Structures are given as structure tokens and as C-alpha cells.
Amino acid sequence: MFKVLERIFKDRLATENISLSASDRYRGPIEGSANSDVLKECAAVCPVKAFNVSGDKYTVDYKKCIFCGRCVEACANKAIDEARLRHKHEDALPVLIESGQEVLQEVLKEKLGRSLHVRHLDAGSCNACDFEMGAMSNPVYDLHRYGVHFVASPRHADMLMVTGVVTRNLEQALKMSYEALPEPKLVMACGACAAGGETYGDTYAVVGAADKLVPVDIYVPGCPPRPTAMIMALLAAADMLKDRMK
């Protein structure tokens, strides 16, 4: 017992601050230019059809993108590079939050009077997003410091958090969960499967992205997204909820 207490007092604070500052270890949005032939090679290797080419111009659907980097590797003359100055989830958030913790606490106090409740629905994931969601509760990310809690029933939730590509077996479960949410309700598509729906292709067992069945308010791209990205999206959701409750 004394050794445990000694370890607790000896270790420094592990919780990190949540911000939009990026790390060089993570791939970000694609930027650069190349001729049409090179761009076609980039599009051909994209496993989720996120890289689209029109003449000498291209667009990247970041809801579908899994940030594998194959399009950059296929660019023979290195005309396209990965921008490593921003997190890969930054452009996907509909609301930019300068000081997330203060904004969320103000929202909860002013409008909700309680914690933000989230119902998680696994619509057919590989569990990678689910593992990252579990990490949000550890001492490093400490989601509960923001007043966000996961609940067991959509009737007790303010928002539905969907992970995984929607399968035929869980199509009805997604619709019923959405209908059970009290107004005003929000939906977050978390990860490339729920946001883009192309990771498993077109099969008889797959419906696709979550927005094919229910309206989605926030997309969090990545395969899987980092816990930081999920937390920032939850903070953005609280800000959106504040506007809807006016």
C-alpha cells in the first residue's frame, strides 16, 4: 500500500492538454500539384476512392480517407506532399474551438445543467475506433474532466456516436437508436467507416456510411481517429447543442 502511494506522489501529471496543434508523427491533409497522368496514378491506388481527379485538379474526400499515404507514394515526381502542420481531423470539425474546456463547461452550466451524455453505437466496426474511445477515459486524455459521459440508453443521451460501417444486421438498430434520442439530438460519425462508408467496399452485407440512414452533424475522419480528435469533436458537439437549445 505504501509503495502504491509512493508511486502516485512520485509520478508527474500524465494528463495532456487538448489542442489542435499537430504532431509530425501523423499525416495530415494532402496538398501540392501534379499533371493529370500522375494524379490518375494517385487515384488508382486509393483503396477507399477518396482521391478524385478532374483534369489537372484533384479533391480528397476526408470523410472516406484512411490516411494510408498511398497516393503520396504513388506520385512519382513527389509533386504531392502530406501537410504535417495540422492534425488530420482539424478540417473535419464544423466548429473551431479555441479553448475547448472552458467552452464546454460554459455550455453545460448555461444550457444543460448537467453532463453531456453520449450513446455509442457500434454499427459494424473492426473495434479500432472502439479501442481509441476507451483510451479517452485513461489518465492521459481524461475525458470526464470535460463533463462528458457515455450512457447505456439513447433515451438518456444528447448525442449518438456511431463507429463502424453500417451493416445490414445493424441498420434497424441505428434507426431505432436515432429515433429514441430526445430533441435536440446530434449524431457523430466517428472514423472512416461511419463517415465515408467505403472501407469495406460494396457488398450485400454493408449499407455504408451512417449518413445514408440518419442525419450526421459531425464527422471525425481517421482509421482510427486519435482520442484527441474524438474529444475535440465532442467539444464541438456541445457548442452545436448550445445553439440548438436557444
N, C-alpha and C positions, 0 to 999 in steps of 0.2 A: 504493500500500500504506500509506504513512504517512497519507494522507488518511482511509483507512478506519479505521485505528487511532485517529486523532484524533477521528473521529465517534463511535466506540464509547465512548471515555473521556469525551467531552463530553456525550452524551445521558444523561438520568436513567433510572432503572429504570422500565421500562414495565409490568412485571407487576403486575396488580391482585390484591388480596386477595378471596377468595371468601367471600361472606356472604349472609344472607337479607335484608339491608336493601334497600329498594326504591328505585326512581327514579321521579320524576314523569313521565318520558317514556313509561312503559309502563303499559298498562291492567292492572287487577287484577280481583279478584272483584267481582261485582255485588251491591250492597246497596241497600236502600230499600224503598218500598211504593207501591202504586197500586191503583186499583179494577180489577175483573175486565175491563172493556172495554179499558182501557189495556194491561193485561197481555196480552190476546189480540192486540193490535196488535204488541206486542213479540215475541210468539211467532211471529206470521205472517211477520216479516221475517228471522227467524233462518235462515241458509242451511244449517245443519247439524242442525237440530232439537234444539239443546241447551237451548233455553228452553222449559220445560214449565209449564203453568198448570193449577191446580186451584182453581176459585173465585177468592177474593181472595189466594191464595197461589201462589208460583212456586218452581221449583227450576231450577238451571242445572247441566247435566252438563258439568263442566270437562274431561272426557276428550274430549268432542266439540267443545267451544268453540274457535273460532279467534280470539277476542278482536277481532272486527271492529268492535264498538261499535254495530252497527245497532240492537240492542234498546234501547240508551240513547237513541239519536237518535229512535227511534220513540215514545218516551214523551213525549207532548205536554206534560204538565204538569211534566216534569222531576222526577217523584217518585222515579225510579230513577237513581242516580248510580253511577259507577265508583269503587270504593275504590282510591286510588292510594298507599296506605300500605304495601302489601306487593307482593312480586313475584307475578306471575301463576302461578308454579309452586309457591309455598310450600305451599299446601294439598294439593297432589298427592303430596308426598313422604310415604311411610308412616313414615319415621324422621326426626325432627328432630335435626340435628347442631349442637351449639353451637360446636364447634371442629373443623371437618372435617379439616384436615390432620393434626392430632395423632391423631384417632380412627383415620383410615385407616392411618397409619404404624404404630400400635399393632396394628391388626388384621393387617396384612401381616407384621409381625415375629412376632407371637404364634402366628398360625394358618397362614399360608400360607408364610412363609419366602421369599417372592419377590414379584414384582409381580402386580397384579391384571390378568388377561388378558381382553380383551373381543373378541368376534367380532361385527362389524357385518354385518347383512343388510338390503339394500335390497329390500323386498318389492314395490315399485311406487311409489316416491316421485317428486315433481317435482324433487328434488335440493336443495330449500331447506334441509331438515334436514341433508343431507349437507354442504352448504357451511358451516353453523354448526358441524358436527362438525369440519371441517377447521380452523376458527378456534381450536378448543381447543388446537391444537398450536403456535399462534403465541406470540410473546413476551408478549402481553397476558394470556393465560389460562394458558399453560404447563402443560398437563395432566400432563406427565411428572414434574413436581415432586412429585406425589402418588403416584407409582409405579404409574400406570395405563397400560397399553399395549394397542394393538389388534393382533390376530393374524390370520393368513390362514386358519386352520382352526378349526372349532368343537371339534375334539378337543383343541386346546391352550388352550381358553378356559374361564373360570369363569362367564362370563355372555354371553348373546346379546342384542345391542342391535338392535332392529327399527325401521326407518323406512319410512314409506310405507304406504298402504292395501294390504292383501294382495290380489294379483291371482290369477286362476285359473292363470296360467302359472307363478307362483312359490309356489303353495300347497304343492306337494310339497317344494320346496326348504326352506321354513320348517319343515315337519315333520321332514325328514331332518336339518337343522341342529340342531334341538332334541334329537332322539334321539342325535346324535353328541356332545353335551355330556357331560362326565363329571360324576358326582354329587359334591357337591351343586350343582345348576345353578340359575341365575337367568335371568329374562327381563325386559328393559326394553322397553316400548312407548314410543318417542320421537316426539313430535309428534302433532297432532290426527288424522292419518290412521291411524297404527298404534294409537293409544289409543282413538279414537272410531269410526273407520271410516265416517264419514258425509260426508266432504268431496267424494266423487265420486258420491254417491247409490247407488241400486240398479241395477246393470247386469249383463248376463250375464258380463262380464269381471272383476267385482270380488267377492271373498269378503267383505271388510270388515275389521274390527279384528283385531289379532293374537290377542286372547284368544278368538276363535272357534275357533282351531286349537291353540294352545298355552297353558298357564297363564302368566299375566303377573304378575310380582311388583311392578314399579314402573311407574307411568305418568308421563310427562313431557308435560304439555299445552303447547299453543302452536303457532302456524303462521307460522314455525317457532319452536321454543323457543330461548331465548338460550343461548350456551355456558355461562354461569353455571348455568343450570337443569340442563343436562346433567351438569356436574361435580358439583353437589350431589346429583343422583340417583346418580351413580357412587359417591360417598362413602357414601350411604345403603345402596347395594348391598353395599359392603364390610362395613358393620355387620351387615346381614342375613346375610351369608355367615358372619360370625363366630358368630352364634347357631346356625346350622345345622350348624356343624362342631364344636359342643361335644359 
